[in-house]
């Protein structure tokens, strides 16, 4: 396991930078999320491009990268949350400097398309990141969310796996990697592809037909992502809108796909494209015991996690 840089926990009254490196942000939804953070006592700073729109992106590639980099450089920003996902994060990666992330490591919280940035940060800056809710797409739904506890140092609560959600038996342990399946597949063959060897792979996705999910998993498998994998945890899966597929059909396909997998596979983790997703620490140790039907996580303050730099 590579050494991972663990950011300092989020403190009450911290300043949160809100970046927008993917799709355009609806001002009303962003305002609701920012207000929710400020009601909890946090100060907020919006990226310079937060109100920008260029087609399906929150500004040109350089503009989105610059907005994020400005937050990275600010000494008064304690954490960076992301406004929304969508598409476009991978396009800003060539405009980023990993030394800026290394210079002052801080919490990054986001999901969906942020999978690309988080994979880049893991590869280039060895930084642990947090896969969870975003400011303009659900963070205001505070009830039932665990992001604040997790970012303040607590380990996420163990996930109790239902017997019907065990797809392959066994136990495995390693750093948690992964994110949105379509982004993971798109990263295959690039310098920032996610490596599964000696790790636990988490994936989820939304509005994808099962044949598309099958294709993306087959791409990961063919590219070597499953080589040396210790375990797999599947989050939320929302079937595509055109096929009319039932949840039973999706479950049957998953059972067929992972029959005989050489590593434990469990599903049902409430993380991903949900109204109230769980927050997962990418890069930190996790243990999956499909026989005991439990997934146990580490947090920023866990004894097994190396201390952050002074």
Residue pairs with C-beta under 8 A, 6 or more apart in sequence:
1 174
1 175
1 198
1 285
2 126
2 175
3 126
3 306
4 122
4 126
4 127
4 128
4 175
4 283
4 284
4 305
4 306
5 102
5 105
5 125
5 126
5 127
5 128
5 308
5 309
6 105
6 128
6 283
6 284
6 300
6 305
6 306
6 307
6 308
7 79
7 105
7 106
7 107
7 108
7 127
7 128
7 300
7 308
8 78
8 105
8 106
8 107
8 300
8 308
9 107
9 151
9 152
9 153
9 300
9 301
10 78
10 79
10 107
10 148
10 151
10 152
11 78
11 152
12 41
13 41
13 42
13 43
14 42
14 43
14 78
14 79
15 42
15 43
15 44
15 45
15 76
15 77
15 78
15 79
16 37
16 42
16 43
16 44
16 45
16 77
16 78
16 79
16 80
16 81
17 44
17 45
17 46
17 47
17 71
17 74
17 77
17 79
17 80
17 81
18 30
18 33
18 34
18 44
18 45
18 46
18 47
18 50
18 80
18 81
18 82
18 83
18 135
19 47
19 67
19 68
19 71
19 80
19 81
19 82
19 83
20 47
20 49
20 50
20 52
20 58
20 59
20 64
20 67
20 82
20 83
20 84
21 58
21 64
21 65
21 67
21 68
21 82
21 88
21 89
21 92
21 114
21 117
22 57
22 58
22 64
22 82
22 84
22 85
22 86
22 87
22 88
22 89
22 112
22 113
22 114
23 56
23 57
23 58
23 84
23 85
23 86
23 87
23 88
23 113
24 52
24 53
24 54
24 56
24 57
24 58
24 86
25 50
25 51
25 58
25 83
25 84
25 136
26 136
27 51
29 84
29 136
29 137
30 46
30 50
30 83
30 135
30 136
32 136
32 140
33 83
33 134
33 135
33 136
33 137
33 138
33 139
33 140
34 44
34 46
34 135
35 140
36 139
36 140
36 142
37 44
37 81
37 135
37 139
38 44
40 142
40 148
45 71
45 74
45 76
45 77
47 67
47 68
47 70
47 71
47 83
48 63
48 66
48 67
48 70
49 58
49 59
49 63
49 64
49 66
49 67
50 58
50 67
50 83
52 58
52 59
52 63
52 64
53 59
54 60
54 63
56 86
56 87
56 88
57 64
57 87
57 88
57 91
58 64
58 83
58 88
59 67
61 88
61 91
61 92
61 95
62 95
64 88
64 91
64 92
65 92
65 95
65 96
66 95
68 80
68 92
68 96
69 95
69 96
69 97
69 100
71 77
71 80
72 80
72 100
72 101
72 104
73 100
75 104
77 106
78 106
78 107
79 106
79 107
79 108
79 109
79 151
80 106
80 107
80 108
80 109
81 108
81 109
81 110
81 134
81 135
81 139
82 108
82 109
82 110
82 114
82 134
82 135
83 134
83 135
83 136
83 137
84 112
84 134
84 135
84 136
84 137
85 110
85 111
85 112
85 113
85 114
85 134
85 137
85 180
86 112
86 113
87 113
88 113
89 113
89 114
89 115
89 116
89 117
89 183
90 113
90 116
90 183
90 186
90 187
92 117
93 116
93 117
93 120
93 192
96 120
98 120
98 121
98 124
98 125
101 121
101 124
101 125
101 127
102 125
102 126
102 127
105 125
105 127
105 308
105 309
107 130
107 151
108 114
108 117
108 118
108 121
108 127
108 129
108 130
109 129
109 130
109 132
109 133
109 134
109 147
109 151
109 279
110 117
110 118
110 129
110 130
110 131
110 132
110 134
111 131
111 132
111 133
111 134
111 179
111 180
111 272
111 273
111 277
112 134
112 179
112 180
112 183
112 273
113 180
113 183
114 131
114 134
114 179
115 131
115 178
115 179
115 180
115 183
115 184
115 187
116 183
116 186
116 187
116 192
118 129
118 131
118 179
118 282
119 179
119 183
119 184
119 187
119 192
119 193
119 194
120 192
121 127
121 129
122 128
122 129
122 177
122 194
122 282
122 283
123 191
123 192
124 192
126 283
127 283
128 281
128 282
128 283
128 284
128 300
129 281
129 282
129 283
130 147
130 150
130 151
130 279
130 280
130 281
130 282
131 178
131 179
131 202
131 271
131 279
131 280
131 282
132 145
132 147
132 150
132 271
132 277
132 278
132 279
132 280
133 139
133 141
133 145
133 147
133 276
133 277
133 279
138 275
138 276
138 277
139 145
139 147
141 275
141 276
143 276
144 276
145 276
145 277
145 279
146 156
146 157
146 278
146 279
147 279
150 156
150 279
150 281
150 299
150 300
151 279
151 300
152 300
153 299
153 300
153 301
154 299
154 301
155 296
155 297
155 298
155 299
155 301
155 302
156 278
156 279
156 280
156 281
156 297
156 299
157 297
158 294
158 295
158 296
158 297
159 233
159 268
159 269
159 278
159 294
159 295
159 297
160 293
160 294
161 266
161 268
161 290
161 293
161 294
161 295
162 268
162 293
163 293
164 251
165 266
165 267
165 268
166 264
166 265
166 266
166 290
166 293
167 234
167 254
167 255
167 258
167 259
167 261
167 265
167 266
167 267
168 232
168 258
168 259
168 260
168 261
168 263
168 264
168 265
168 290
169 264
169 290
169 291
170 231
170 263
170 264
170 290
170 291
171 231
171 264
171 287
171 288
171 289
171 290
171 291
171 292
172 200
172 229
172 230
172 231
172 263
172 264
172 287
172 288
173 200
173 230
173 231
173 285
173 286
173 287
173 288
174 198
174 199
174 200
174 230
174 231
174 285
174 286
175 198
175 199
175 200
175 282
175 283
175 284
175 285
175 286
176 199
176 200
176 202
176 233
176 280
176 281
176 282
176 283
176 284
176 285
176 286
176 297
177 194
177 195
177 196
177 199
177 200
177 201
177 202
177 282
177 283
178 184
178 194
178 201
178 202
178 203
178 282
179 194
179 202
179 203
179 204
179 282
180 203
180 204
180 205
180 272
180 273
181 203
181 204
181 205
181 208
181 213
181 216
181 217
182 205
182 208
182 216
184 194
184 203
184 216
184 220
184 225
185 215
185 216
185 219
185 220
187 193
187 194
188 219
188 220
188 223
188 225
189 223
193 223
193 225
194 201
194 225
195 225
196 220
196 224
196 225
196 226
196 227
196 228
196 229
197 227
197 228
197 229
198 228
198 230
199 229
199 230
200 229
200 230
200 231
200 232
200 233
200 286
200 287
200 288
201 225
201 226
201 229
201 231
201 232
201 233
202 232
202 233
202 234
202 235
202 269
202 271
202 280
202 282
203 232
203 234
203 235
204 234
204 235
204 236
204 237
204 269
204 271
204 272
204 273
205 213
205 216
205 237
205 238
205 272
205 273
206 236
206 237
206 238
206 272
206 273
207 238
207 239
207 240
207 241
208 216
208 237
208 238
208 239
208 240
209 239
209 240
209 242
209 243
209 245
210 239
210 243
210 245
210 249
210 250
210 253
212 240
213 237
213 253
214 253
214 257
217 257
220 226
226 263
229 263
230 263
230 288
231 263
231 264
231 265
231 266
231 286
231 288
231 290
232 258
232 261
232 263
232 264
232 265
232 266
232 288
233 266
233 267
233 269
233 286
233 288
233 295
234 254
234 265
234 266
234 267
234 268
234 269
235 269
235 270
235 271
235 272
235 277
236 269
236 270
236 271
236 272
236 273
236 274
236 277
237 250
237 267
237 272
238 273
239 245
239 246
239 247
239 249
239 250
254 267
258 265
264 288
264 289
264 290
264 291
265 290
266 288
266 290
266 293
266 295
269 278
269 295
270 276
270 277
270 278
271 277
271 278
271 279
271 280
280 297
281 297
281 298
281 299
281 300
284 297
284 298
284 299
284 300
284 302
284 305
285 298
285 302
285 304
285 305
286 295
286 296
286 297
286 298
287 295
287 296
288 295
289 295
289 296
298 304
298 305
299 305
